Amino acid sequence: MFDEVIRVFVRFAGIRNRGQVLVEVAELFGVLDAAERRSRRRAVTDILSMLLRCRAQADELQKTMLEPDFLLAMEPLIPAMPAVLNEWSRQIGRPACSWTPRRF
């Protein structure tokens, strides 16, 4: 269920979830619970168990996300894409330029 957990988490934490809730806390925790029950790897199960104990924090985060001045930095793709591009450039040995969220 890795792909489903990632998909729902990104939709929950993404800026598009601001103002118009696309992923409710209950949906996120439903997916985390299902993943924990299906997990057969102790380390993964332990991490999912810890996440499941954070529902109050997720509720609070979602309330904060709905406030008009919530930080745009919560958008996962903004910092992630430049980081990926910089890493690929490093691995191929041809850094064309230094990517930052602002330049992206």
Rosetta silent file (secondary structure, phi, psi, omega in degrees, C-alpha in Angstrom):
SEQUENCE: MFDEVIRVFVRFAGIRNRGQVLVEVAELFGVLDAAERRSRRRAVTDILSMLLRCRAQADELQKTMLEPDFLLAMEPLIPAMPAVLNEWSRQIGRPACSWTPRRF
SCORE:     score description
SCORE:     0.000 S_00000001
   1 L     0.000   12.831 -177.470    0.000    0.000    0.000 S_00000001
   2 H   -53.738  -49.587 -177.529    3.041    2.254   -0.234 S_00000001
   3 H   -60.576  -39.659 -179.939    1.774    4.104   -3.308 S_00000001
   4 H   -67.423  -42.305  178.068   -1.638    4.713   -1.726 S_00000001
   5 H   -60.666  -47.039 -179.509   -0.104    6.015    1.524 S_00000001
   6 H   -63.509  -45.737 -178.767    2.160    8.403   -0.398 S_00000001
   7 H   -58.376  -48.590 -177.606   -0.651    9.557   -2.716 S_00000001
   8 H   -69.350  -39.619  179.533   -3.046   10.345    0.142 S_00000001
   9 H   -63.216  -45.213 -179.899   -0.346   11.934    2.312 S_00000001
  10 H   -63.299  -41.137  178.212    0.817   14.249   -0.493 S_00000001
  11 H   -65.773  -37.373  178.774   -2.780   15.236   -1.245 S_00000001
  12 H   -65.985  -46.648 -174.669   -3.382   15.848    2.492 S_00000001
  13 H   -83.053  -15.704 -176.073   -0.236   17.958    2.979 S_00000001
  14 L   -69.760  153.882 -177.298   -0.388   19.736   -0.381 S_00000001
  15 H   -63.340  -25.382  178.374   -1.403   23.346   -0.712 S_00000001
  16 H   -66.798  -14.981  177.369   -4.365   22.333   -2.870 S_00000001
  17 H   -81.626   -5.726  178.559   -5.870   20.884    0.304 S_00000001
  18 L   -77.506  137.014  173.005   -6.032   24.480    1.646 S_00000001
  19 L    77.947  -37.388  175.592   -9.350   26.213    1.606 S_00000001
  20 L  -132.825   96.629 -173.331  -11.086   23.295   -0.038 S_00000001
  21 L   -61.879  116.395  177.910  -10.312   20.129    1.871 S_00000001
  22 L   -93.812  -33.930  179.443   -9.579   17.379   -0.628 S_00000001
  23 L  -127.068  113.122  177.340   -8.336   14.825    1.892 S_00000001
  24 L   -76.533  157.397  176.884   -9.908   14.737    5.332 S_00000001
  25 H   -56.288  -40.076 -179.224   -7.939   13.556    8.353 S_00000001
  26 H   -60.783  -38.954  179.053  -10.259   10.523    8.548 S_00000001
  27 H   -67.207  -45.025  178.147   -9.317    9.463    4.997 S_00000001
  28 H   -57.362  -47.953 -177.062   -5.595    9.833    5.702 S_00000001
  29 H   -73.356  -25.145  172.824   -5.848    7.801    8.884 S_00000001
  30 H   -64.361  -42.270  178.596   -8.028    5.188    7.219 S_00000001
  31 H   -68.572  -43.036  178.139   -5.266    4.567    4.682 S_00000001
  32 H   -61.427  -41.681  179.244   -2.566    4.538    7.385 S_00000001
  33 H   -63.593  -45.017  179.332   -4.613    2.059    9.434 S_00000001
  34 H   -62.752  -41.178  179.606   -5.167   -0.241    6.443 S_00000001
  35 H   -65.131  -40.929  178.889   -1.459   -0.103    5.586 S_00000001
  36 H   -62.964  -43.068 -179.203   -0.476   -0.931    9.167 S_00000001
  37 H   -65.111  -30.831 -178.553   -2.819   -3.937    9.234 S_00000001
  38 H   -89.484  -14.823 -175.528   -1.380   -5.247    5.935 S_00000001
  39 L   -64.796  138.230  177.024    2.267   -4.542    6.762 S_00000001
  40 L  -119.714    8.172  179.265    4.543   -7.549    7.183 S_00000001
  41 L  -112.700  120.057 -173.537    7.731   -5.580    7.814 S_00000001
  42 H   -55.002  -45.805 -177.865    8.356   -4.714   11.451 S_00000001
  43 H   -62.362  -41.636  179.147   10.111   -1.399   10.774 S_00000001
  44 H   -66.841  -44.042  178.840    7.303   -0.250    8.456 S_00000001
  45 H   -60.001  -42.056  179.193    4.646   -1.418   10.915 S_00000001
  46 H   -62.617  -42.344  179.230    6.381    0.487   13.730 S_00000001
  47 H   -64.899  -45.264  178.895    6.480    3.698   11.668 S_00000001
  48 H   -62.214  -38.566  177.543    2.827    3.371   10.686 S_00000001
  49 H   -61.836  -41.184  177.953    1.915    2.753   14.342 S_00000001
  50 H   -64.281  -43.409  179.199    3.707    5.954   15.344 S_00000001
  51 H   -61.768  -38.545 -179.477    1.912    7.908   12.624 S_00000001
  52 H   -65.237  -20.186  177.559   -1.443    6.548   13.767 S_00000001
  53 L   -84.906    3.260 -175.999   -0.797    8.058   17.212 S_00000001
  54 L  -107.442   24.969 -176.289   -0.560   11.546   15.633 S_00000001
  55 H   -63.376  -40.038  179.335   -4.207   12.095   14.739 S_00000001
  56 H   -60.236  -40.058  178.952   -4.605   15.095   17.059 S_00000001
  57 H   -67.824  -36.984  178.177   -1.623   16.763   15.370 S_00000001
  58 H   -66.487  -40.614  176.362   -3.083   16.022   11.919 S_00000001
  59 H   -60.204  -45.031 -179.702   -6.408   17.562   12.979 S_00000001
  60 H   -65.226  -41.730  178.185   -4.571   20.663   14.210 S_00000001
  61 H   -61.039  -43.611 -178.369   -2.477   20.867   11.033 S_00000001
  62 H   -64.190  -38.803  176.172   -5.566   20.700    8.853 S_00000001
  63 H   -61.460  -43.227 -179.972   -7.204   23.521   10.832 S_00000001
  64 H   -64.747  -38.756 -179.120   -4.032   25.589   10.428 S_00000001
  65 H   -62.671  -25.696 -178.219   -3.889   24.805    6.706 S_00000001
  66 L   -82.854   -8.273  177.977   -7.320   26.353    6.243 S_00000001
  67 L   -74.424  142.726 -175.354   -6.145   29.706    7.631 S_00000001
  68 L   -59.070  -29.108 -175.434   -5.544   32.339    4.921 S_00000001
  69 L   -98.230   19.054  179.500   -1.909   32.983    5.926 S_00000001
  70 L   -61.898  139.454 -175.209   -0.801   29.355    5.915 S_00000001
  71 L   -65.136  133.290  175.371    2.700   28.982    4.478 S_00000001
  72 H   -66.838  -16.662 -178.281    3.030   27.971    0.851 S_00000001
  73 H   -63.745  -12.579  178.164    6.129   26.007    1.870 S_00000001
  74 H   -73.270  -13.404  178.863    3.891   23.083    2.800 S_00000001
  75 L   -66.021  112.933 -174.875    3.442   22.309   -0.900 S_00000001
  76 L   -62.062  -31.862 -176.514    5.573   19.159   -1.214 S_00000001
  77 H   -74.284  -26.071 -177.198    6.409   19.621   -4.891 S_00000001
  78 H   -61.619  -53.371  177.900    7.894   23.099   -4.519 S_00000001
  79 H   -81.171  -22.809 -174.969   11.008   22.027   -2.566 S_00000001
  80 H   -72.612  -43.671 -175.418   11.045   18.440   -3.878 S_00000001
  81 H   -63.144  -47.994  177.260   11.416   19.097   -7.607 S_00000001
  82 H   -60.921  -37.206  178.915   14.529   21.305   -7.403 S_00000001
  83 H   -62.317  -42.540  178.339   16.098   18.799   -4.988 S_00000001
  84 H   -64.729  -46.852 -179.979   15.460   15.956   -7.448 S_00000001
  85 H   -61.219  -42.036  178.415   16.799   17.972  -10.392 S_00000001
  86 H   -64.039  -40.294  180.000   19.940   18.948   -8.461 S_00000001
  87 H   -66.571  -43.564  177.724   20.559   15.328   -7.454 S_00000001
  88 H   -61.660  -43.114  178.035   20.123   14.058  -11.017 S_00000001
  89 H   -59.728  -42.327  179.112   22.492   16.739  -12.273 S_00000001
  90 H   -63.424  -43.828 -177.096   25.053   15.699   -9.654 S_00000001
  91 H   -66.722  -35.723 -179.966   24.727   12.014  -10.545 S_00000001
  92 H   -87.057   -6.096  175.109   25.220   12.539  -14.267 S_00000001
  93 L    76.427   18.550  179.652   28.078   14.932  -13.595 S_00000001
  94 L  -133.735   71.741  178.576   26.655   17.813  -15.589 S_00000001
  95 L   -68.597  104.764 -178.512   25.103   20.393  -13.278 S_00000001
  96 L   -69.018  -38.855  177.927   23.512   22.777  -15.758 S_00000001
  97 L  -165.504  170.496  177.974   22.463   25.188  -13.049 S_00000001
  98 L   -95.725  116.668 -179.087   21.514   25.305   -9.411 S_00000001
  99 L   -88.461  137.847  173.808   17.794   24.837   -8.983 S_00000001
 100 L  -130.288  161.050  177.024   15.973   26.433   -6.094 S_00000001
 101 L   -54.601  -36.247 -179.319   12.235   26.494   -5.359 S_00000001
 102 L   -68.145  -40.497 -179.646   12.148   30.143   -6.501 S_00000001
 103 L   -74.206  -26.568 -179.269   13.900   29.381   -9.833 S_00000001
 104 L   -68.827    0.000    0.000   11.726   26.318  -10.405 S_00000001
